[in-house]
Amino acid sequence: MTTFIQLHLLTAYPAANLNRDDTGAPKTVMMGGSERLRVSSQSLKRAWRTSDLFEEAMAGHIGKRTARIGREAAKIMIARGVNEKKAAEWGTKIANYFGKAKSAKEKELKEDPLLNTDTEQLVHISPFEWQRVEQLAERLGEEKREPTADELSLLTAQRMAVDISLFGRMLASSPEFNVEAVCQVAHAVGVSTTVVEDDFFTAVDDLRQDNGETGAGHMGEQGFGAALFYNYLCIDRDQLLKNLNNDEELTQRALRALTECALKVSPTGKQNSFASRAYASWALAEKGTEQPRTLAAAFYKPVYGDDHITQAISRITALRKNMDAVYQCRGNQVAELNALTGEGTLENFLGFVSA
């Protein structure tokens, strides 16, 4: 049976605009008849994946998203004496192996001769795959020839980057390169009703002020809100181990890094304006073979009153207990971290998740 790891987090943010919509306002969602602040799953995953904490913990095992695989290969070939036209043609063949290359018009190619070496979609490429692309481009540049079908077929590495193994890779044009995601991340939602406010601000023109002139040099406004967020993650541990070629040590490192990032790393939106950085105030980890489920139902009725964190912990704890009783779930082990009461330690929590 599949082993699932589930993380339930409560993280409190003061005035913030962590994740904006197309108007610049904080993202929201209607839940239980009231509007709540929301941080998208994509925003959370990118913040974790690109954080210093994750990059240091997973050094050498992190991929990159780019549309320029073929372009970089072409540049390597050009540097070794291949003419630009042939380098572009051969680079396009390499790009097409990872995704559909662009089909630019003649006018566009005059401005950028390597445009057709770019893929239409961003491609998540592992360090091992990129190393093979570089090696192939160098060999083609030295030998002044196009890549063979066998050489192209060897570009896909068996060893996947940790972030690709966790969050997956989907290429509609090249499904053979798809990697099944093992980590599902819910949108973080506020546990209480949201009031999105507007911060009116002005900027002073120092030179105008020095000349005795009054008035602002610039005026504007930006939306913000404050909330205690509930976030939920579900990780298929067995599939992660498989994605990482049954490397148990790397799997444990990946689980520790992901969990610590989820506890500590905040989205980057408007951080310079609000300094809205926070650690999780409370966290619950579940590990076992029971069918996973979110505990968001604890907050369909908004939390009210002065002590949102304590109320939220009580609600989520009660719902979990009742769900386990009703559905006769007895197979999961649990670990808890409570920063309000000082219960638990980060090291023990990470050790539980990764073991």
BAGU-24808 format. One record per residue (C-alpha): z, x, y; residue in one letter. Coordinates in steps of 0.1 Angstrom, whole numbers, plus 5000, padded with zeros to 4 digits. Example, Ala and Ser with C-alpha at 12.3 -4.5 7.8 and 13.67 -1.06 7.14 Angstrom:
<donus>
+------+------+-------+---+
!   up ! east ! north ! r !
+------+------+-------+---+
! 5078 ! 5123 !  4955 ! a !
! 5071 ! 5137 !  4989 ! s !
+------+------+-------+---+
</donus>
This chain:
<donus>
+------+------+-------+---+
!   up ! east ! north ! r !
+------+------+-------+---+
! 5000 ! 5000 !  5000 ! m !
! 4994 ! 5011 !  5036 ! t !
! 5022 ! 5026 !  5056 ! t !
! 5023 ! 5013 !  5091 ! f !
! 5043 ! 5028 !  5120 ! i !
! 5051 ! 5003 !  5148 ! q !
! 5065 ! 5012 !  5182 ! l !
! 5080 ! 4987 !  5206 ! h !
! 5087 ! 5000 !  5241 ! l !
! 5104 ! 4987 !  5272 ! l !
! 5096 ! 5007 !  5303 ! t !
! 5107 ! 4998 !  5339 ! a !
! 5085 ! 5006 !  5369 ! y !
! 5095 ! 5001 !  5405 ! p !
! 5068 ! 4994 !  5431 ! a !
! 5036 ! 5006 !  5415 ! a !
! 4999 ! 5001 !  5411 ! n !
! 4994 ! 5018 !  5378 ! l !
! 4961 ! 5001 !  5367 ! n !
! 4938 ! 4984 !  5393 ! r !
! 4912 ! 4957 !  5389 ! d !
! 4879 ! 4957 !  5408 ! d !
! 4896 ! 4946 !  5440 ! t !
! 4921 ! 4974 !  5439 ! g !
! 4950 ! 4950 !  5431 ! a !
! 4973 ! 4956 !  5400 ! p !
! 4959 ! 4941 !  5369 ! k !
! 4977 ! 4909 !  5357 ! t !
! 4976 ! 4884 !  5329 ! v !
! 4987 ! 4848 !  5326 ! m !
! 5014 ! 4846 !  5298 ! m !
! 5036 ! 4817 !  5290 ! g !
! 5024 ! 4798 !  5321 ! g !
! 5033 ! 4826 !  5345 ! s !
! 5015 ! 4856 !  5359 ! e !
! 5026 ! 4891 !  5347 ! r !
! 5017 ! 4926 !  5356 ! l !
! 4995 ! 4943 !  5331 ! r !
! 4984 ! 4978 !  5322 ! v !
! 4953 ! 4980 !  5300 ! s !
! 4953 ! 4997 !  5266 ! s !
! 4925 ! 5019 !  5278 ! q !
! 4945 ! 5031 !  5308 ! s !
! 4975 ! 5039 !  5286 ! l !
! 4955 ! 5058 !  5260 ! k !
! 4936 ! 5079 !  5285 ! r !
! 4969 ! 5088 !  5303 ! a !
! 4984 ! 5099 !  5269 ! w !
! 4953 ! 5117 !  5256 ! r !
! 4947 ! 5137 !  5288 ! t !
! 4984 ! 5145 !  5295 ! s !
! 4997 ! 5181 !  5296 ! d !
! 5022 ! 5171 !  5269 ! l !
! 4995 ! 5160 !  5245 ! f !
! 4972 ! 5188 !  5252 ! e !
! 4999 ! 5214 !  5247 ! e !
! 5012 ! 5198 !  5215 ! a !
! 4976 ! 5194 !  5201 ! m !
! 4960 ! 5226 !  5215 ! a !
! 4927 ! 5233 !  5197 ! g !
! 4926 ! 5198 !  5181 ! h !
! 4916 ! 5176 !  5211 ! i !
! 4880 ! 5164 !  5216 ! g !
! 4861 ! 5157 !  5248 ! k !
! 4841 ! 5127 !  5260 ! r !
! 4807 ! 5136 !  5274 ! t !
! 4771 ! 5126 !  5276 ! a !
! 4760 ! 5162 !  5281 ! r !
! 4760 ! 5177 !  5246 ! i !
! 4722 ! 5183 !  5246 ! g !
! 4722 ! 5195 !  5282 ! r !
! 4748 ! 5222 !  5275 ! e !
! 4729 ! 5232 !  5244 ! a !
! 4697 ! 5235 !  5265 ! a !
! 4715 ! 5256 !  5291 ! k !
! 4726 ! 5280 !  5263 ! i !
! 4690 ! 5283 !  5251 ! m !
! 4676 ! 5288 !  5286 ! i !
! 4701 ! 5316 !  5291 ! a !
! 4686 ! 5333 !  5261 ! r !
! 4651 ! 5332 !  5274 ! g !
! 4637 ! 5299 !  5261 ! v !
! 4616 ! 5282 !  5287 ! n !
! 4630 ! 5251 !  5303 ! e !
! 4606 ! 5226 !  5288 ! k !
! 4612 ! 5237 !  5252 ! k !
! 4649 ! 5240 !  5258 ! a !
! 4649 ! 5204 !  5271 ! a !
! 4629 ! 5192 !  5240 ! e !
! 4652 ! 5210 !  5215 ! w !
! 4683 ! 5200 !  5234 ! g !
! 4672 ! 5163 !  5232 ! t !
! 4669 ! 5166 !  5194 ! k !
! 4705 ! 5178 !  5193 ! i !
! 4716 ! 5150 !  5216 ! a !
! 4698 ! 5124 !  5195 ! n !
! 4718 ! 5135 !  5165 ! y !
! 4750 ! 5123 !  5183 ! f !
! 4736 ! 5093 !  5201 ! g !
! 4705 ! 5079 !  5217 ! k !
! 4691 ! 5103 !  5243 ! a !
! 4679 ! 5090 !  5277 ! k !
! 4643 ! 5082 !  5283 ! s !
! 4639 ! 5091 !  5319 ! a !
! 4608 ! 5085 !  5340 ! k !
! 4585 ! 5113 !  5351 ! e !
! 4598 ! 5111 !  5387 ! k !
! 4634 ! 5114 !  5375 ! e !
! 4625 ! 5144 !  5353 ! l !
! 4610 ! 5162 !  5383 ! k !
! 4644 ! 5160 !  5400 ! e !
! 4663 ! 5168 !  5368 ! d !
! 4643 ! 5184 !  5340 ! p !
! 4672 ! 5182 !  5316 ! l !
! 4679 ! 5145 !  5321 ! l !
! 4666 ! 5135 !  5287 ! n !
! 4690 ! 5158 !  5270 ! t !
! 4719 ! 5135 !  5281 ! d !
! 4730 ! 5106 !  5258 ! t !
! 4731 ! 5070 !  5271 ! e !
! 4766 ! 5066 !  5259 ! q !
! 4796 ! 5089 !  5263 ! l !
! 4802 ! 5108 !  5230 ! v !
! 4836 ! 5118 !  5218 ! h !
! 4830 ! 5152 !  5202 ! i !
! 4856 ! 5173 !  5184 ! s !
! 4862 ! 5210 !  5191 ! p !
! 4848 ! 5218 !  5157 ! f !
! 4816 ! 5199 !  5163 ! e !
! 4812 ! 5214 !  5197 ! w !
! 4816 ! 5249 !  5182 ! q !
! 4787 ! 5241 !  5158 ! r !
! 4765 ! 5229 !  5187 ! v !
! 4771 ! 5261 !  5206 ! e !
! 4764 ! 5282 !  5175 ! q !
! 4732 ! 5264 !  5168 ! l !
! 4720 ! 5266 !  5204 ! a !
! 4727 ! 5303 !  5204 ! e !
! 4707 ! 5308 !  5172 ! r !
! 4678 ! 5287 !  5185 ! l !
! 4678 ! 5307 !  5217 ! g !
! 4677 ! 5340 !  5199 ! e !
! 4650 ! 5329 !  5175 ! e !
! 4630 ! 5309 !  5200 ! k !
! 4625 ! 5279 !  5177 ! r !
! 4634 ! 5242 !  5174 ! e !
! 4663 ! 5230 !  5151 ! p !
! 4656 ! 5220 !  5116 ! t !
! 4667 ! 5187 !  5100 ! a !
! 4692 ! 5206 !  5078 ! d !
! 4707 ! 5224 !  5108 ! e !
! 4711 ! 5192 !  5127 ! l !
! 4728 ! 5176 !  5096 ! s !
! 4754 ! 5203 !  5097 ! l !
! 4765 ! 5195 !  5132 ! l !
! 4790 ! 5169 !  5122 ! t !
! 4823 ! 5186 !  5113 ! a !
! 4845 ! 5174 !  5085 ! q !
! 4876 ! 5183 !  5106 ! r !
! 4881 ! 5157 !  5133 ! m !
! 4900 ! 5161 !  5166 ! a !
! 4934 ! 5145 !  5167 ! v !
! 4925 ! 5121 !  5195 ! d !
! 4893 ! 5110 !  5177 ! i !
! 4913 ! 5105 !  5145 ! s !
! 4939 ! 5084 !  5164 ! l !
! 4917 ! 5063 !  5187 ! f !
! 4885 ! 5064 !  5168 ! g !
! 4849 ! 5069 !  5178 ! r !
! 4822 ! 5042 !  5180 ! m !
! 4785 ! 5050 !  5186 ! l !
! 4762 ! 5019 !  5183 ! a !
! 4731 ! 5041 !  5181 ! s !
! 4746 ! 5065 !  5155 ! s !
! 4770 ! 5045 !  5133 ! p !
! 4772 ! 5074 !  5108 ! e !
! 4793 ! 5092 !  5134 ! f !
! 4818 ! 5064 !  5138 ! n !
! 4855 ! 5072 !  5130 ! v !
! 4879 ! 5043 !  5123 ! e !
! 4907 ! 5042 !  5148 ! a !
! 4942 ! 5043 !  5133 ! v !
! 4962 ! 5036 !  5164 ! c !
! 4961 ! 5002 !  5180 ! q !
! 4976 ! 4999 !  5215 ! v !
! 4984 ! 4966 !  5232 ! a !
! 4980 ! 4960 !  5269 ! h !
! 5015 ! 4965 !  5284 ! a !
! 5028 ! 4933 !  5300 ! v !
! 5056 ! 4925 !  5323 ! g !
! 5085 ! 4906 !  5307 ! v !
! 5091 ! 4886 !  5340 ! s !
! 5070 ! 4866 !  5364 ! t !
! 5050 ! 4888 !  5387 ! t !
! 5046 ! 4886 !  5425 ! v !
! 5018 ! 4910 !  5435 ! v !
! 5025 ! 4921 !  5471 ! e !
! 5004 ! 4938 !  5497 ! d !
! 5015 ! 4969 !  5514 ! d !
! 5001 ! 4971 !  5549 ! f !
! 4998 ! 5007 !  5561 ! f !
! 4985 ! 5026 !  5591 ! t !
! 4975 ! 5062 !  5595 ! a !
! 4981 ! 5080 !  5628 ! v !
! 4954 ! 5102 !  5644 ! d !
! 4974 ! 5132 !  5655 ! d !
! 4949 ! 5143 !  5682 ! l !
! 4949 ! 5109 !  5698 ! r !
! 4987 ! 5109 !  5698 ! q !
! 4987 ! 5143 !  5714 ! d !
! 4965 ! 5129 !  5742 ! n !
! 4990 ! 5101 !  5748 ! g !
! 4968 ! 5074 !  5733 ! e !
! 4984 ! 5046 !  5713 ! t !
! 4973 ! 5027 !  5682 ! g !
! 4965 ! 5037 !  5647 ! a !
! 4936 ! 5058 !  5636 ! g !
! 4932 ! 5037 !  5604 ! h !
! 4947 ! 5005 !  5590 ! m !
! 4946 ! 4992 !  5554 ! g !
! 4965 ! 4975 !  5526 ! e !
! 4971 ! 4981 !  5489 ! q !
! 4985 ! 4959 !  5463 ! g !
! 5016 ! 4967 !  5442 ! f !
! 5042 ! 4951 !  5420 ! g !
! 5073 ! 4960 !  5400 ! a !
! 5081 ! 4950 !  5364 ! a !
! 5097 ! 4959 !  5331 ! l !
! 5068 ! 4963 !  5307 ! f !
! 5067 ! 4956 !  5270 ! y !
! 5043 ! 4978 !  5251 ! n !
! 5034 ! 4977 !  5214 ! y !
! 5016 ! 5003 !  5192 ! l !
! 5006 ! 5001 !  5156 ! c !
! 4995 ! 5032 !  5136 ! i !
! 4980 ! 5033 !  5101 ! d !
! 4996 ! 5065 !  5089 ! r !
! 4976 ! 5067 !  5057 ! d !
! 4943 ! 5065 !  5075 ! q !
! 4954 ! 5091 !  5100 ! l !
! 4962 ! 5115 !  5072 ! l !
! 4928 ! 5108 !  5057 ! k !
! 4910 ! 5113 !  5091 ! n !
! 4927 ! 5146 !  5094 ! l !
! 4915 ! 5158 !  5060 ! n !
! 4949 ! 5152 !  5044 ! n !
! 4966 ! 5178 !  5066 ! d !
! 5002 ! 5166 !  5065 ! e !
! 5015 ! 5191 !  5090 ! e !
! 4989 ! 5182 !  5116 ! l !
! 4995 ! 5145 !  5109 ! t !
! 5032 ! 5149 !  5117 ! q !
! 5024 ! 5169 !  5148 ! r !
! 5000 ! 5142 !  5160 ! a !
! 5025 ! 5114 !  5154 ! l !
! 5052 ! 5133 !  5173 ! r !
! 5029 ! 5140 !  5202 ! a !
! 5016 ! 5105 !  5205 ! l !
! 5051 ! 5090 !  5203 ! t !
! 5065 ! 5113 !  5229 ! e !
! 5036 ! 5106 !  5252 ! c !
! 5041 ! 5068 !  5248 ! a !
! 5077 ! 5073 !  5257 ! l !
! 5073 ! 5096 !  5286 ! k !
! 5038 ! 5096 !  5301 ! v !
! 5028 ! 5071 !  5328 ! s !
! 4993 ! 5060 !  5339 ! p !
! 4980 ! 5079 !  5369 ! t !
! 4971 ! 5050 !  5391 ! g !
! 4983 ! 5055 !  5427 ! k !
! 5010 ! 5080 !  5417 ! q !
! 5007 ! 5098 !  5450 ! n !
! 5015 ! 5066 !  5469 ! s !
! 5043 ! 5053 !  5447 ! f !
! 5056 ! 5081 !  5425 ! a !
! 5059 ! 5055 !  5397 ! s !
! 5068 ! 5077 !  5368 ! r !
! 5091 ! 5065 !  5342 ! a !
! 5104 ! 5071 !  5307 ! y !
! 5109 ! 5042 !  5283 ! a !
! 5144 ! 5027 !  5287 ! s !
! 5144 ! 5014 !  5252 ! w !
! 5123 ! 5020 !  5221 ! a !
! 5122 ! 5007 !  5185 ! l !
! 5102 ! 5023 !  5157 ! a !
! 5095 ! 5005 !  5124 ! e !
! 5080 ! 5022 !  5094 ! k !
! 5069 ! 5006 !  5061 ! g !
! 5044 ! 4986 !  5042 ! t !
! 5051 ! 4952 !  5058 ! e !
! 5022 ! 4936 !  5076 ! q !
! 5025 ! 4946 !  5113 ! p !
! 5032 ! 4922 !  5141 ! r !
! 5039 ! 4924 !  5178 ! t !
! 5071 ! 4911 !  5192 ! l !
! 5056 ! 4899 !  5225 ! a !
! 5065 ! 4863 !  5217 ! a !
! 5100 ! 4873 !  5229 ! a !
! 5087 ! 4872 !  5264 ! f !
! 5065 ! 4842 !  5266 ! y !
! 5094 ! 4826 !  5284 ! k !
! 5098 ! 4850 !  5314 ! p !
! 5130 ! 4869 !  5317 ! v !
! 5151 ! 4859 !  5347 ! y !
! 5183 ! 4871 !  5364 ! g !
! 5196 ! 4904 !  5375 ! d !
! 5197 ! 4924 !  5342 ! d !
! 5161 ! 4923 !  5329 ! h !
! 5164 ! 4953 !  5306 ! i !
! 5195 ! 4941 !  5287 ! t !
! 5181 ! 4906 !  5284 ! q !
! 5148 ! 4920 !  5271 ! a !
! 5165 ! 4941 !  5245 ! i !
! 5185 ! 4911 !  5233 ! s !
! 5155 ! 4889 !  5231 ! r !
! 5133 ! 4914 !  5212 ! i !
! 5162 ! 4923 !  5188 ! t !
! 5169 ! 4886 !  5181 ! a !
! 5132 ! 4878 !  5175 ! l !
! 5127 ! 4907 !  5151 ! r !
! 5158 ! 4897 !  5131 ! k !
! 5147 ! 4861 !  5129 ! n !
! 5111 ! 4870 !  5120 ! m !
! 5123 ! 4893 !  5092 ! d !
! 5146 ! 4866 !  5079 ! a !
! 5119 ! 4838 !  5079 ! v !
! 5092 ! 4860 !  5064 ! y !
! 5116 ! 4878 !  5041 ! q !
! 5105 ! 4912 !  5054 ! c !
! 5128 ! 4938 !  5039 ! r !
! 5106 ! 4969 !  5035 ! g !
! 5106 ! 4985 !  5069 ! n !
! 5129 ! 5013 !  5080 ! q !
! 5139 ! 5013 !  5117 ! v !
! 5150 ! 5037 !  5144 ! a !
! 5162 ! 5029 !  5179 ! e !
! 5164 ! 5047 !  5212 ! l !
! 5184 ! 5032 !  5241 ! n !
! 5186 ! 5052 !  5273 ! a !
! 5208 ! 5026 !  5290 ! l !
! 5236 ! 5031 !  5265 ! t !
! 5229 ! 5066 !  5255 ! g !
! 5223 ! 5057 !  5219 ! e !
! 5199 ! 5078 !  5198 ! g !
! 5181 ! 5111 !  5207 ! t !
! 5144 ! 5118 !  5213 ! l !
! 5144 ! 5144 !  5185 ! e !
! 5158 ! 5121 !  5159 ! n !
! 5134 ! 5093 !  5170 ! f !
! 5103 ! 5116 !  5168 ! l !
! 5115 ! 5129 !  5135 ! g !
! 5118 ! 5094 !  5121 ! f !
! 5083 ! 5085 !  5133 ! v !
! 5066 ! 5116 !  5120 ! s !
! 5083 ! 5120 !  5086 ! a !
+------+------+-------+---+
</donus>
